Amino acid sequence: MLTAAAGPTVDPKNPTCPMQPDWSTNKTMQLTVKSQSGMKVLMAEGAIDKGLMPRLFQTLQANPDISEIWLRSPGGVASVGNVAGRLIRKNYPNVVTRIPKGWACFSACNFMFMGGTVRIVEPGGLYMVHMFTHLGDRAAIKEEIQEDADSAVDMIGDIEQSSALLASDDNDFLIRMGVSRKLLTDVMYRQKAIEGSGDDKSTRRCLTQAELFQYNVANASD
């Protein structure tokens, strides 16, 4: 796990994470089946998009002997990541989900990863979390406040309501998949929803190997 001791690769705004996480630049998640060390592996790389589920379902059905799913993703559509995790857990309980060394799994990818009954994050692999929120555009909020304060209050109220609904669904999923509730209270909800204007600008957190097992995100190792 890269931390502040790693030197110039560290993100100064998010010091538990590297400056440039290897989470793939694919705009949609690419699914590639490969042979690795004598087993069949599904490489799932890129943003979790709205059209992922038919592709994922078809790929898994066509390759019933897949042993592991390796994940590298900057996130994407949280609800789709949630459904993907449920599909893996329900229909493919023997499939291992893995974040290989150097790869990063962020946001919606966290849900897909948690679908594995057996979950491995290799040393140097990144399970990166943040607060579930729709409140992500500081510039839009400032502009709305300047133009119409009452409208801005309404907008913030709507955002808070939608964020609460999102968090409720996502929290329920993570807990059902086995994550400790303390991951939410100790880590995720202590992150800022948007970058602060003060010294602390952190909005994401990369878990250490000890934290991965403490919160039951990872439950196995090689």
Disulfide bonds with the S-S distance in Angstrom:
Cys17-Cys206 2.19
Cys105-Cys109 2.05
